Amino acid sequence: MVKVIRYGQKRRILCQTCGALLEFKEDDLKTVQTGMNEYEQQIMCPACNETVKVN
Ligand SMILES: [Zn+2]
């Protein structure tokens, strides 16, 4: 069986505000608490300076 030993470090996401395709690393993620037991991972879009939610 094939196993993933390490996932690629870079991930891509589309900014919902300006449509820019962003490439980020795990270190760029910011974890923000949005509720009692809810957390959200975010990055900042360098093109429009808006927060982009990462799932
Ligand atoms: Zn943007």
mmCIF file of the protein (N, C-alpha, C, O) and its ligand, coordinates in Angstrom:
data_MODEL
# 
_entry.id   MODEL 
# 
loop_
_entity.id 
_entity.type 
_entity.pdbx_number_of_molecules 
1 polymer     1 
2 non-polymer 1 
# 
_entity_poly.entity_id                      1 
_entity_poly.type                           'polypeptide(L)' 
_entity_poly.nstd_linkage                   no 
_entity_poly.nstd_monomer                   no 
_entity_poly.pdbx_seq_one_letter_code       MVKVIRYGQKRRILCQTCGALLEFKEDDLKTVQTGMNEYEQQIMCPACNETVKVN 
_entity_poly.pdbx_seq_one_letter_code_can   MVKVIRYGQKRRILCQTCGALLEFKEDDLKTVQTGMNEYEQQIMCPACNETVKVN 
_entity_poly.pdbx_strand_id                 A 
# 
loop_
_entity_poly_seq.entity_id 
_entity_poly_seq.num 
_entity_poly_seq.mon_id 
_entity_poly_seq.hetero 
1 1  MET n 
1 2  VAL n 
1 3  LYS n 
1 4  VAL n 
1 5  ILE n 
1 6  ARG n 
1 7  TYR n 
1 8  GLY n 
1 9  GLN n 
1 10 LYS n 
1 11 ARG n 
1 12 ARG n 
1 13 ILE n 
1 14 LEU n 
1 15 CYS n 
1 16 GLN n 
1 17 THR n 
1 18 CYS n 
1 19 GLY n 
1 20 ALA n 
1 21 LEU n 
1 22 LEU n 
1 23 GLU n 
1 24 PHE n 
1 25 LYS n 
1 26 GLU n 
1 27 ASP n 
1 28 ASP n 
1 29 LEU n 
1 30 LYS n 
1 31 THR n 
1 32 VAL n 
1 33 GLN n 
1 34 THR n 
1 35 GLY n 
1 36 MET n 
1 37 ASN n 
1 38 GLU n 
1 39 TYR n 
1 40 GLU n 
1 41 GLN n 
1 42 GLN n 
1 43 ILE n 
1 44 MET n 
1 45 CYS n 
1 46 PRO n 
1 47 ALA n 
1 48 CYS n 
1 49 ASN n 
1 50 GLU n 
1 51 THR n 
1 52 VAL n 
1 53 LYS n 
1 54 VAL n 
1 55 ASN n 
# 
loop_
_struct_asym.id 
_struct_asym.entity_id 
A 1 
B 2 
# 
loop_
_chem_comp.id 
_chem_comp.type 
_chem_comp.mon_nstd_flag 
ALA 'L-peptide linking' y 
ARG 'L-peptide linking' y 
ASN 'L-peptide linking' y 
ASP 'L-peptide linking' y 
CYS 'L-peptide linking' y 
GLN 'L-peptide linking' y 
GLU 'L-peptide linking' y 
GLY 'peptide linking'   y 
ILE 'L-peptide linking' y 
LEU 'L-peptide linking' y 
LYS 'L-peptide linking' y 
MET 'L-peptide linking' y 
PHE 'L-peptide linking' y 
PRO 'L-peptide linking' y 
THR 'L-peptide linking' y 
TYR 'L-peptide linking' y 
VAL 'L-peptide linking' y 
ZN  non-polymer         . 
# 
_pdbx_entity_nonpoly.entity_id   2 
_pdbx_entity_nonpoly.name        ? 
_pdbx_entity_nonpoly.comp_id     ZN 
# 
_pdbx_nonpoly_scheme.asym_id         B 
_pdbx_nonpoly_scheme.entity_id       2 
_pdbx_nonpoly_scheme.mon_id          ZN 
_pdbx_nonpoly_scheme.ndb_seq_num     1 
_pdbx_nonpoly_scheme.pdb_seq_num     101 
_pdbx_nonpoly_scheme.auth_seq_num    101 
_pdbx_nonpoly_scheme.pdb_mon_id      ZN 
_pdbx_nonpoly_scheme.auth_mon_id     ZN 
_pdbx_nonpoly_scheme.pdb_strand_id   A 
_pdbx_nonpoly_scheme.pdb_ins_code    . 
# 
loop_
_atom_site.group_PDB 
_atom_site.id 
_atom_site.type_symbol 
_atom_site.label_atom_id 
_atom_site.label_alt_id 
_atom_site.label_comp_id 
_atom_site.label_asym_id 
_atom_site.label_entity_id 
_atom_site.label_seq_id 
_atom_site.pdbx_PDB_ins_code 
_atom_site.Cartn_x 
_atom_site.Cartn_y 
_atom_site.Cartn_z 
_atom_site.occupancy 
_atom_site.B_iso_or_equiv 
_atom_site.pdbx_formal_charge 
_atom_site.auth_seq_id 
_atom_site.auth_comp_id 
_atom_site.auth_asym_id 
_atom_site.auth_atom_id 
_atom_site.pdbx_PDB_model_num 
ATOM   1   N  N  . MET A 1 1  ? 0.837   -1.195 0.000  1.00 0.00 ? 1   MET A N  1 
ATOM   2   C  CA . MET A 1 1  ? 0.000   0.000  0.000  1.00 0.00 ? 1   MET A CA 1 
ATOM   3   C  C  . MET A 1 1  ? 0.876   1.250  0.000  1.00 0.00 ? 1   MET A C  1 
ATOM   4   O  O  . MET A 1 1  ? 1.904   1.313  0.674  1.00 0.00 ? 1   MET A O  1 
ATOM   5   N  N  . VAL A 1 2  ? 0.453   2.214  -0.752 1.00 0.00 ? 2   VAL A N  1 
ATOM   6   C  CA . VAL A 1 2  ? 1.229   3.456  -0.830 1.00 0.00 ? 2   VAL A CA 1 
ATOM   7   C  C  . VAL A 1 2  ? 0.857   4.371  0.327  1.00 0.00 ? 2   VAL A C  1 
ATOM   8   O  O  . VAL A 1 2  ? -0.322  4.600  0.598  1.00 0.00 ? 2   VAL A O  1 
ATOM   9   N  N  . LYS A 1 3  ? 1.859   4.883  0.996  1.00 0.00 ? 3   LYS A N  1 
ATOM   10  C  CA . LYS A 1 3  ? 1.618   5.810  2.107  1.00 0.00 ? 3   LYS A CA 1 
ATOM   11  C  C  . LYS A 1 3  ? 2.239   7.154  1.805  1.00 0.00 ? 3   LYS A C  1 
ATOM   12  O  O  . LYS A 1 3  ? 3.267   7.241  1.134  1.00 0.00 ? 3   LYS A O  1 
ATOM   13  N  N  . VAL A 1 4  ? 1.615   8.188  2.299  1.00 0.00 ? 4   VAL A N  1 
ATOM   14  C  CA . VAL A 1 4  ? 2.219   9.515  2.192  1.00 0.00 ? 4   VAL A CA 1 
ATOM   15  C  C  . VAL A 1 4  ? 3.096   9.709  3.422  1.00 0.00 ? 4   VAL A C  1 
ATOM   16  O  O  . VAL A 1 4  ? 2.605   9.709  4.551  1.00 0.00 ? 4   VAL A O  1 
ATOM   17  N  N  . ILE A 1 5  ? 4.374   9.872  3.200  1.00 0.00 ? 5   ILE A N  1 
ATOM   18  C  CA . ILE A 1 5  ? 5.293   10.069 4.321  1.00 0.00 ? 5   ILE A CA 1 
ATOM   19  C  C  . ILE A 1 5  ? 5.239   11.526 4.764  1.00 0.00 ? 5   ILE A C  1 
ATOM   20  O  O  . ILE A 1 5  ? 5.181   11.836 5.954  1.00 0.00 ? 5   ILE A O  1 
ATOM   21  N  N  . ARG A 1 6  ? 5.258   12.395 3.785  1.00 0.00 ? 6   ARG A N  1 
ATOM   22  C  CA . ARG A 1 6  ? 5.182   13.807 4.121  1.00 0.00 ? 6   ARG A CA 1 
ATOM   23  C  C  . ARG A 1 6  ? 4.389   14.510 3.028  1.00 0.00 ? 6   ARG A C  1 
ATOM   24  O  O  . ARG A 1 6  ? 4.640   14.330 1.837  1.00 0.00 ? 6   ARG A O  1 
ATOM   25  N  N  . TYR A 1 7  ? 3.460   15.287 3.448  1.00 0.00 ? 7   TYR A N  1 
ATOM   26  C  CA . TYR A 1 7  ? 2.673   16.028 2.467  1.00 0.00 ? 7   TYR A CA 1 
ATOM   27  C  C  . TYR A 1 7  ? 3.480   17.208 1.960  1.00 0.00 ? 7   TYR A C  1 
ATOM   28  O  O  . TYR A 1 7  ? 4.366   17.712 2.650  1.00 0.00 ? 7   TYR A O  1 
ATOM   29  N  N  . GLY A 1 8  ? 3.174   17.636 0.777  1.00 0.00 ? 8   GLY A N  1 
ATOM   30  C  CA . GLY A 1 8  ? 3.854   18.808 0.229  1.00 0.00 ? 8   GLY A CA 1 
ATOM   31  C  C  . GLY A 1 8  ? 3.685   19.975 1.175  1.00 0.00 ? 8   GLY A C  1 
ATOM   32  O  O  . GLY A 1 8  ? 2.630   20.131 1.790  1.00 0.00 ? 8   GLY A O  1 
ATOM   33  N  N  . GLN A 1 9  ? 4.706   20.789 1.297  1.00 0.00 ? 9   GLN A N  1 
ATOM   34  C  CA . GLN A 1 9  ? 4.664   21.881 2.266  1.00 0.00 ? 9   GLN A CA 1 
ATOM   35  C  C  . GLN A 1 9  ? 3.793   23.033 1.819  1.00 0.00 ? 9   GLN A C  1 
ATOM   36  O  O  . GLN A 1 9  ? 3.228   23.758 2.639  1.00 0.00 ? 9   GLN A O  1 
ATOM   37  N  N  . LYS A 1 10 ? 3.689   23.195 0.520  1.00 0.00 ? 10  LYS A N  1 
ATOM   38  C  CA . LYS A 1 10 ? 2.949   24.349 0.040  1.00 0.00 ? 10  LYS A CA 1 
ATOM   39  C  C  . LYS A 1 10 ? 1.524   23.979 -0.314 1.00 0.00 ? 10  LYS A C  1 
ATOM   40  O  O  . LYS A 1 10 ? 1.259   22.925 -0.892 1.00 0.00 ? 10  LYS A O  1 
ATOM   41  N  N  . ARG A 1 11 ? 0.632   24.849 0.038  1.00 0.00 ? 11  ARG A N  1 
ATOM   42  C  CA . ARG A 1 11 ? -0.772  24.645 -0.303 1.00 0.00 ? 11  ARG A CA 1 
ATOM   43  C  C  . ARG A 1 11 ? -1.266  25.887 -1.017 1.00 0.00 ? 11  ARG A C  1 
ATOM   44  O  O  . ARG A 1 11 ? -0.699  26.973 -0.894 1.00 0.00 ? 11  ARG A O  1 
ATOM   45  N  N  . ARG A 1 12 ? -2.317  25.698 -1.750 1.00 0.00 ? 12  ARG A N  1 
ATOM   46  C  CA . ARG A 1 12 ? -2.867  26.828 -2.502 1.00 0.00 ? 12  ARG A CA 1 
ATOM   47  C  C  . ARG A 1 12 ? -4.315  27.058 -2.148 1.00 0.00 ? 12  ARG A C  1 
ATOM   48  O  O  . ARG A 1 12 ? -5.071  26.125 -1.876 1.00 0.00 ? 12  ARG A O  1 
ATOM   49  N  N  . ILE A 1 13 ? -4.675  28.303 -2.156 1.00 0.00 ? 13  ILE A N  1 
ATOM   50  C  CA . ILE A 1 13 ? -6.057  28.665 -1.876 1.00 0.00 ? 13  ILE A CA 1 
ATOM   51  C  C  . ILE A 1 13 ? -6.398  29.919 -2.669 1.00 0.00 ? 13  ILE A C  1 
ATOM   52  O  O  . ILE A 1 13 ? -5.540  30.754 -2.954 1.00 0.00 ? 13  ILE A O  1 
ATOM   53  N  N  . LEU A 1 14 ? -7.665  30.024 -3.013 1.00 0.00 ? 14  LEU A N  1 
ATOM   54  C  CA . LEU A 1 14 ? -8.129  31.176 -3.763 1.00 0.00 ? 14  LEU A CA 1 
ATOM   55  C  C  . LEU A 1 14 ? -8.710  32.196 -2.789 1.00 0.00 ? 14  LEU A C  1 
ATOM   56  O  O  . LEU A 1 14 ? -9.544  31.858 -1.948 1.00 0.00 ? 14  LEU A O  1 
ATOM   57  N  N  . CYS A 1 15 ? -8.272  33.427 -2.904 1.00 0.00 ? 15  CYS A N  1 
ATOM   58  C  CA . CYS A 1 15 ? -8.816  34.489 -2.054 1.00 0.00 ? 15  CYS A CA 1 
ATOM   59  C  C  . CYS A 1 15 ? -10.234 34.787 -2.523 1.00 0.00 ? 15  CYS A C  1 
ATOM   60  O  O  . CYS A 1 15 ? -10.471 35.073 -3.696 1.00 0.00 ? 15  CYS A O  1 
ATOM   61  N  N  . GLN A 1 16 ? -11.170 34.714 -1.581 1.00 0.00 ? 16  GLN A N  1 
ATOM   62  C  CA . GLN A 1 16 ? -12.575 34.918 -1.933 1.00 0.00 ? 16  GLN A CA 1 
ATOM   63  C  C  . GLN A 1 16 ? -12.879 36.383 -2.208 1.00 0.00 ? 16  GLN A C  1 
ATOM   64  O  O  . GLN A 1 16 ? -13.885 36.707 -2.839 1.00 0.00 ? 16  GLN A O  1 
ATOM   65  N  N  . THR A 1 17 ? -12.012 37.263 -1.736 1.00 0.00 ? 17  THR A N  1 
ATOM   66  C  CA . THR A 1 17 ? -12.269 38.688 -1.900 1.00 0.00 ? 17  THR A CA 1 
ATOM   67  C  C  . THR A 1 17 ? -11.800 39.215 -3.256 1.00 0.00 ? 17  THR A C  1 
ATOM   68  O  O  . THR A 1 17 ? -12.551 39.887 -3.962 1.00 0.00 ? 17  THR A O  1 
ATOM   69  N  N  . CYS A 1 18 ? -10.548 38.902 -3.614 1.00 0.00 ? 18  CYS A N  1 
ATOM   70  C  CA . CYS A 1 18 ? -10.030 39.466 -4.866 1.00 0.00 ? 18  CYS A CA 1 
ATOM   71  C  C  . CYS A 1 18 ? -9.746  38.416 -5.923 1.00 0.00 ? 18  CYS A C  1 
ATOM   72  O  O  . CYS A 1 18 ? -9.412  38.757 -7.058 1.00 0.00 ? 18  CYS A O  1 
ATOM   73  N  N  . GLY A 1 19 ? -9.873  37.148 -5.572 1.00 0.00 ? 19  GLY A N  1 
ATOM   74  C  CA . GLY A 1 19 ? -9.689  36.091 -6.562 1.00 0.00 ? 19  GLY A CA 1 
ATOM   75  C  C  . GLY A 1 19 ? -8.240  35.708 -6.821 1.00 0.00 ? 19  GLY A C  1 
ATOM   76  O  O  . GLY A 1 19 ? -7.954  34.943 -7.742 1.00 0.00 ? 19  GLY A O  1 
ATOM   77  N  N  . ALA A 1 20 ? -7.318  36.239 -6.011 1.00 0.00 ? 20  ALA A N  1 
ATOM   78  C  CA . ALA A 1 20 ? -5.907  35.893 -6.189 1.00 0.00 ? 20  ALA A CA 1 
ATOM   79  C  C  . ALA A 1 20 ? -5.670  34.453 -5.748 1.00 0.00 ? 20  ALA A C  1 
ATOM   80  O  O  . ALA A 1 20 ? -6.268  33.984 -4.781 1.00 0.00 ? 20  ALA A O  1 
ATOM   81  N  N  . LEU A 1 21 ? -4.801  33.764 -6.460 1.00 0.00 ? 21  LEU A N  1 
ATOM   82  C  CA . LEU A 1 21 ? -4.425  32.413 -6.056 1.00 0.00 ? 21  LEU A CA 1 
ATOM   83  C  C  . LEU A 1 21 ? -3.205  32.534 -5.155 1.00 0.00 ? 21  LEU A C  1 
ATOM   84  O  O  . LEU A 1 21 ? -2.155  33.022 -5.571 1.00 0.00 ? 21  LEU A O  1 
ATOM   85  N  N  . LEU A 1 22 ? -3.358  32.090 -3.928 1.00 0.00 ? 22  LEU A N  1 
ATOM   86  C  CA . LEU A 1 22 ? -2.296  32.261 -2.941 1.00 0.00 ? 22  LEU A CA 1 
ATOM   87  C  C  . LEU A 1 22 ? -1.634  30.933 -2.644 1.00 0.00 ? 22  LEU A C  1 
ATOM   88  O  O  . LEU A 1 22 ? -2.296  29.898 -2.572 1.00 0.00 ? 22  LEU A O  1 
ATOM   89  N  N  . GLU A 1 23 ? -0.333  30.968 -2.472 1.00 0.00 ? 23  GLU A N  1 
ATOM   90  C  CA . GLU A 1 23 ? 0.409   29.788 -2.098 1.00 0.00 ? 23  GLU A CA 1 
ATOM   91  C  C  . GLU A 1 23 ? 0.969   30.054 -0.714 1.00 0.00 ? 23  GLU A C  1 
ATOM   92  O  O  . GLU A 1 23 ? 1.599   31.085 -0.479 1.00 0.00 ? 23  GLU A O  1 
ATOM   93  N  N  . PHE A 1 24 ? 0.744   29.137 0.187  1.00 0.00 ? 24  PHE A N  1 
ATOM   94  C  CA . PHE A 1 24 ? 1.203   29.365 1.554  1.00 0.00 ? 24  PHE A CA 1 
ATOM   95  C  C  . PHE A 1 24 ? 1.760   28.100 2.164  1.00 0.00 ? 24  PHE A C  1 
ATOM   96  O  O  . PHE A 1 24 ? 1.543   26.994 1.668  1.00 0.00 ? 24  PHE A O  1 
ATOM   97  N  N  . LYS A 1 25 ? 2.479   28.288 3.247  1.00 0.00 ? 25  LYS A N  1 
ATOM   98  C  CA . LYS A 1 25 ? 3.033   27.175 3.987  1.00 0.00 ? 25  LYS A CA 1 
ATOM   99  C  C  . LYS A 1 25 ? 2.325   27.096 5.332  1.00 0.00 ? 25  LYS A C  1 
ATOM   100 O  O  . LYS A 1 25 ? 1.610   28.018 5.725  1.00 0.00 ? 25  LYS A O  1 
ATOM   101 N  N  . GLU A 1 26 ? 2.527   26.011 6.015  1.00 0.00 ? 26  GLU A N  1 
ATOM   102 C  CA . GLU A 1 26 ? 1.907   25.837 7.323  1.00 0.00 ? 26  GLU A CA 1 
ATOM   103 C  C  . GLU A 1 26 ? 2.258   26.983 8.275  1.00 0.00 ? 26  GLU A C  1 
ATOM   104 O  O  . GLU A 1 26 ? 1.434   27.381 9.098  1.00 0.00 ? 26  GLU A O  1 
ATOM   105 N  N  . ASP A 1 27 ? 3.473   27.509 8.165  1.00 0.00 ? 27  ASP A N  1 
ATOM   106 C  CA . ASP A 1 27 ? 3.902   28.588 9.073  1.00 0.00 ? 27  ASP A CA 1 
ATOM   107 C  C  . ASP A 1 27 ? 3.124   29.878 8.851  1.00 0.00 ? 27  ASP A C  1 
ATOM   108 O  O  . ASP A 1 27 ? 3.059   30.726 9.741  1.00 0.00 ? 27  ASP A O  1 
ATOM   109 N  N  . ASP A 1 28 ? 2.538   30.028 7.676  1.00 0.00 ? 28  ASP A N  1 
ATOM   110 C  CA . ASP A 1 28 ? 1.807   31.257 7.391  1.00 0.00 ? 28  ASP A CA 1 
ATOM   111 C  C  . ASP A 1 28 ? 0.420   31.257 8.010  1.00 0.00 ? 28  ASP A C  1 
ATOM   112 O  O  . ASP A 1 28 ? -0.234  32.296 8.099  1.00 0.00 ? 28  ASP A O  1 
ATOM   113 N  N  . LEU A 1 29 ? -0.020  30.086 8.436  1.00 0.00 ? 29  LEU A N  1 
ATOM   114 C  CA . LEU A 1 29 ? -1.369  29.977 8.986  1.00 0.00 ? 29  LEU A CA 1 
ATOM   115 C  C  . LEU A 1 29 ? -1.459  30.572 10.374 1.00 0.00 ? 29  LEU A C  1 
ATOM   116 O  O  . LEU A 1 29 ? -0.545  30.457 11.191 1.00 0.00 ? 29  LEU A O  1 
ATOM   117 N  N  . LYS A 1 30 ? -2.581  31.206 10.610 1.00 0.00 ? 30  LYS A N  1 
ATOM   118 C  CA . LYS A 1 30 ? -2.840  31.796 11.910 1.00 0.00 ? 30  LYS A CA 1 
ATOM   119 C  C  . LYS A 1 30 ? -4.124  31.132 12.401 1.00 0.00 ? 30  LYS A C  1 
ATOM   120 O  O  . LYS A 1 30 ? -5.123  31.109 11.682 1.00 0.00 ? 30  LYS A O  1 
ATOM   121 N  N  . THR A 1 31 ? -4.104  30.592 13.621 1.00 0.00 ? 31  THR A N  1 
ATOM   122 C  CA . THR A 1 31 ? -5.308  29.966 14.140 1.00 0.00 ? 31  THR A CA 1 
ATOM   123 C  C  . THR A 1 31 ? -6.061  30.978 14.990 1.00 0.00 ? 31  THR A C  1 
ATOM   124 O  O  . THR A 1 31 ? -5.516  31.549 15.934 1.00 0.00 ? 31  THR A O  1 
ATOM   125 N  N  . VAL A 1 32 ? -7.306  31.186 14.643 1.00 0.00 ? 32  VAL A N  1 
ATOM   126 C  CA . VAL A 1 32 ? -8.124  32.184 15.315 1.00 0.00 ? 32  VAL A CA 1 
ATOM   127 C  C  . VAL A 1 32 ? -9.338  31.491 15.937 1.00 0.00 ? 32  VAL A C  1 
ATOM   128 O  O  . VAL A 1 32 ? -9.987  30.659 15.303 1.00 0.00 ? 32  VAL A O  1 
ATOM   129 N  N  . GLN A 1 33 ? -9.626  31.844 17.173 1.00 0.00 ? 33  GLN A N  1 
ATOM   130 C  CA . GLN A 1 33 ? -10.793 31.268 17.827 1.00 0.00 ? 33  GLN A CA 1 
ATOM   131 C  C  . GLN A 1 33 ? -12.035 32.044 17.402 1.00 0.00 ? 33  GLN A C  1 
ATOM   132 O  O  . GLN A 1 33 ? -12.091 33.267 17.531 1.00 0.00 ? 33  GLN A O  1 
ATOM   133 N  N  . THR A 1 34 ? -13.017 31.325 16.897 1.00 0.00 ? 34  THR A N  1 
ATOM   134 C  CA . THR A 1 34 ? -14.210 31.994 16.381 1.00 0.00 ? 34  THR A CA 1 
ATOM   135 C  C  . THR A 1 34 ? -15.447 31.705 17.227 1.00 0.00 ? 34  THR A C  1 
ATOM   136 O  O  . THR A 1 34 ? -16.493 32.325 17.037 1.00 0.00 ? 34  THR A O  1 
ATOM   137 N  N  . GLY A 1 35 ? -15.328 30.779 18.142 1.00 0.00 ? 35  GLY A N  1 
ATOM   138 C  CA . GLY A 1 35 ? -16.458 30.436 19.008 1.00 0.00 ? 35  GLY A CA 1 
ATOM   139 C  C  . GLY A 1 35 ? -15.935 29.694 20.213 1.00 0.00 ? 35  GLY A C  1 
ATOM   140 O  O  . GLY A 1 35 ? -14.724 29.593 20.410 1.00 0.00 ? 35  GLY A O  1 
ATOM   141 N  N  . MET A 1 36 ? -16.848 29.171 21.029 1.00 0.00 ? 36  MET A N  1 
ATOM   142 C  CA . MET A 1 36 ? -16.463 28.461 22.243 1.00 0.00 ? 36  MET A CA 1 
ATOM   143 C  C  . MET A 1 36 ? -15.415 27.391 21.979 1.00 0.00 ? 36  MET A C  1 
ATOM   144 O  O  . MET A 1 36 ? -14.346 27.383 22.589 1.00 0.00 ? 36  MET A O  1 
ATOM   145 N  N  . ASN A 1 37 ? -15.738 26.496 21.066 1.00 0.00 ? 37  ASN A N  1 
ATOM   146 C  CA . ASN A 1 37 ? -14.794 25.437 20.733 1.00 0.00 ? 37  ASN A CA 1 
ATOM   147 C  C  . ASN A 1 37 ? -14.525 25.417 19.241 1.00 0.00 ? 37  ASN A C  1 
ATOM   148 O  O  . ASN A 1 37 ? -14.263 24.370 18.650 1.00 0.00 ? 37  ASN A O  1 
ATOM   149 N  N  . GLU A 1 38 ? -14.595 26.583 18.656 1.00 0.00 ? 38  GLU A N  1 
ATOM   150 C  CA . GLU A 1 38 ? -14.395 26.660 17.218 1.00 0.00 ? 38  GLU A CA 1 
ATOM   151 C  C  . GLU A 1 38 ? -13.148 27.457 16.893 1.00 0.00 ? 38  GLU A C  1 
ATOM   152 O  O  . GLU A 1 38 ? -12.916 28.558 17.394 1.00 0.00 ? 38  GLU A O  1 
ATOM   153 N  N  . TYR A 1 39 ? -12.379 26.857 16.049 1.00 0.00 ? 39  TYR A N  1 
ATOM   154 C  CA . TYR A 1 39 ? -11.160 27.507 15.614 1.00 0.00 ? 39  TYR A CA 1 
ATOM   155 C  C  . TYR A 1 39 ? -11.130 27.540 14.095 1.00 0.00 ? 39  TYR A C  1 
ATOM   156 O  O  . TYR A 1 39 ? -11.680 26.673 13.417 1.00 0.00 ? 39  TYR A O  1 
ATOM   157 N  N  . GLU A 1 40 ? -10.484 28.546 13.598 1.00 0.00 ? 40  GLU A N  1 
ATOM   158 C  CA . GLU A 1 40 ? -10.426 28.701 12.165 1.00 0.00 ? 40  GLU A CA 1 
ATOM   159 C  C  . GLU A 1 40 ? -8.989  29.021 11.802 1.00 0.00 ? 40  GLU A C  1 
ATOM   160 O  O  . GLU A 1 40 ? -8.294  29.728 12.532 1.00 0.00 ? 40  GLU A O  1 
ATOM   161 N  N  . GLN A 1 41 ? -8.555  28.498 10.677 1.00 0.00 ? 41  GLN A N  1 
ATOM   162 C  CA . GLN A 1 41 ? -7.202  28.821 10.236 1.00 0.00 ? 41  GLN A CA 1 
ATOM   163 C  C  . GLN A 1 41 ? -7.292  29.869 9.152  1.00 0.00 ? 41  GLN A C  1 
ATOM   164 O  O  . GLN A 1 41 ? -8.101  29.773 8.228  1.00 0.00 ? 41  GLN A O  1 
ATOM   165 N  N  . GLN A 1 42 ? -6.470  30.842 9.280  1.00 0.00 ? 42  GLN A N  1 
ATOM   166 C  CA . GLN A 1 42 ? -6.524  31.966 8.351  1.00 0.00 ? 42  GLN A CA 1 
ATOM   167 C  C  . GLN A 1 42 ? -5.148  32.346 7.836  1.00 0.00 ? 42  GLN A C  1 
ATOM   168 O  O  . GLN A 1 42 ? -4.129  32.096 8.479  1.00 0.00 ? 42  GLN A O  1 
ATOM   169 N  N  . ILE A 1 43 ? -5.147  32.948 6.675  1.00 0.00 ? 43  ILE A N  1 
ATOM   170 C  CA . ILE A 1 43 ? -3.939  33.590 6.166  1.00 0.00 ? 43  ILE A CA 1 
ATOM   171 C  C  . ILE A 1 43 ? -4.357  34.973 5.698  1.00 0.00 ? 43  ILE A C  1 
ATOM   172 O  O  . ILE A 1 43 ? -5.544  35.251 5.528  1.00 0.00 ? 43  ILE A O  1 
ATOM   173 N  N  . MET A 1 44 ? -3.385  35.828 5.492  1.00 0.00 ? 44  MET A N  1 
ATOM   174 C  CA . MET A 1 44 ? -3.732  37.150 5.004  1.00 0.00 ? 44  MET A CA 1 
ATOM   175 C  C  . MET A 1 44 ? -3.366  37.242 3.532  1.00 0.00 ? 44  MET A C  1 
ATOM   176 O  O  . MET A 1 44 ? -2.261  36.873 3.133  1.00 0.00 ? 44  MET A O  1 
ATOM   177 N  N  . CYS A 1 45 ? -4.283  37.725 2.744  1.00 0.00 ? 45  CYS A N  1 
ATOM   178 C  CA . CYS A 1 45 ? -4.028  37.874 1.318  1.00 0.00 ? 45  CYS A CA 1 
ATOM   179 C  C  . CYS A 1 45 ? -3.151  39.107 1.100  1.00 0.00 ? 45  CYS A C  1 
ATOM   180 O  O  . CYS A 1 45 ? -3.549  40.208 1.479  1.00 0.00 ? 45  CYS A O  1 
ATOM   181 N  N  . PRO A 1 46 ? -1.972  38.953 0.501  1.00 0.00 ? 46  PRO A N  1 
ATOM   182 C  CA . PRO A 1 46 ? -1.092  40.098 0.292  1.00 0.00 ? 46  PRO A CA 1 
ATOM   183 C  C  . PRO A 1 46 ? -1.605  41.052 -0.784 1.00 0.00 ? 46  PRO A C  1 
ATOM   184 O  O  . PRO A 1 46 ? -1.171  42.201 -0.862 1.00 0.00 ? 46  PRO A O  1 
ATOM   185 N  N  . ALA A 1 47 ? -2.518  40.576 -1.601 1.00 0.00 ? 47  ALA A N  1 
ATOM   186 C  CA . ALA A 1 47 ? -3.034  41.417 -2.676 1.00 0.00 ? 47  ALA A CA 1 
ATOM   187 C  C  . ALA A 1 47 ? -4.085  42.407 -2.173 1.00 0.00 ? 47  ALA A C  1 
ATOM   188 O  O  . ALA A 1 47 ? -4.064  43.578 -2.553 1.00 0.00 ? 47  ALA A O  1 
ATOM   189 N  N  . CYS A 1 48 ? -4.999  41.946 -1.325 1.00 0.00 ? 48  CYS A N  1 
ATOM   190 C  CA . CYS A 1 48 ? -6.074  42.834 -0.877 1.00 0.00 ? 48  CYS A CA 1 
ATOM   191 C  C  . CYS A 1 48 ? -6.083  43.032 0.632  1.00 0.00 ? 48  CYS A C  1 
ATOM   192 O  O  . CYS A 1 48 ? -6.930  43.752 1.160  1.00 0.00 ? 48  CYS A O  1 
ATOM   193 N  N  . ASN A 1 49 ? -5.148  42.398 1.327  1.00 0.00 ? 49  ASN A N  1 
ATOM   194 C  CA . ASN A 1 49 ? -5.045  42.493 2.794  1.00 0.00 ? 49  ASN A CA 1 
ATOM   195 C  C  . ASN A 1 49 ? -6.265  41.983 3.547  1.00 0.00 ? 49  ASN A C  1 
ATOM   196 O  O  . ASN A 1 49 ? -6.490  42.341 4.703  1.00 0.00 ? 49  ASN A O  1 
ATOM   197 N  N  . GLU A 1 50 ? -7.038  41.155 2.889  1.00 0.00 ? 50  GLU A N  1 
ATOM   198 C  CA . GLU A 1 50 ? -8.190  40.578 3.580  1.00 0.00 ? 50  GLU A CA 1 
ATOM   199 C  C  . GLU A 1 50 ? -7.787  39.219 4.150  1.00 0.00 ? 50  GLU A C  1 
ATOM   200 O  O  . GLU A 1 50 ? -6.830  38.585 3.704  1.00 0.00 ? 50  GLU A O  1 
ATOM   201 N  N  . THR A 1 51 ? -8.554  38.804 5.148  1.00 0.00 ? 51  THR A N  1 
ATOM   202 C  CA . THR A 1 51 ? -8.319  37.502 5.760  1.00 0.00 ? 51  THR A CA 1 
ATOM   203 C  C  . THR A 1 51 ? -8.974  36.423 4.911  1.00 0.00 ? 51  THR A C  1 
ATOM   204 O  O  . THR A 1 51 ? -10.115 36.564 4.472  1.00 0.00 ? 51  THR A O  1 
ATOM   205 N  N  . VAL A 1 52 ? -8.237  35.355 4.689  1.00 0.00 ? 52  VAL A N  1 
ATOM   206 C  CA . VAL A 1 52 ? -8.758  34.227 3.906  1.00 0.00 ? 52  VAL A CA 1 
ATOM   207 C  C  . VAL A 1 52 ? -8.828  33.008 4.810  1.00 0.00 ? 52  VAL A C  1 
ATOM   208 O  O  . VAL A 1 52 ? -7.845  32.616 5.439  1.00 0.00 ? 52  VAL A O  1 
ATOM   209 N  N  . LYS A 1 53 ? -10.020 32.418 4.856  1.00 0.00 ? 53  LYS A N  1 
ATOM   210 C  CA . LYS A 1 53 ? -10.239 31.229 5.660  1.00 0.00 ? 53  LYS A CA 1 
ATOM   211 C  C  . LYS A 1 53 ? -9.627  30.016 4.973  1.00 0.00 ? 53  LYS A C  1 
ATOM   212 O  O  . LYS A 1 53 ? -9.786  29.842 3.765  1.00 0.00 ? 53  LYS A O  1 
ATOM   213 N  N  . VAL A 1 54 ? -8.932  29.181 5.730  1.00 0.00 ? 54  VAL A N  1 
ATOM   214 C  CA . VAL A 1 54 ? -8.354  27.969 5.179  1.00 0.00 ? 54  VAL A CA 1 
ATOM   215 C  C  . VAL A 1 54 ? -9.017  26.773 5.860  1.00 0.00 ? 54  VAL A C  1 
ATOM   216 O  O  . VAL A 1 54 ? -9.094  26.713 7.087  1.00 0.00 ? 54  VAL A O  1 
ATOM   217 N  N  . ASN A 1 55 ? -9.480  25.849 5.077  1.00 0.00 ? 55  ASN A N  1 
ATOM   218 C  CA . ASN A 1 55 ? -10.151 24.680 5.673  1.00 0.00 ? 55  ASN A CA 1 
ATOM   219 C  C  . ASN A 1 55 ? -9.161  23.569 5.954  1.00 0.00 ? 55  ASN A C  1 
ATOM   220 O  O  . ASN A 1 55 ? -9.545  22.512 6.453  1.00 0.00 ? 55  ASN A O  1 
HETATM 221 ZN ZN . ZN  B 2 .  ? -7.273  38.917 -1.846 1.00 0.00 2 101 ZN  A ZN 1 
# 
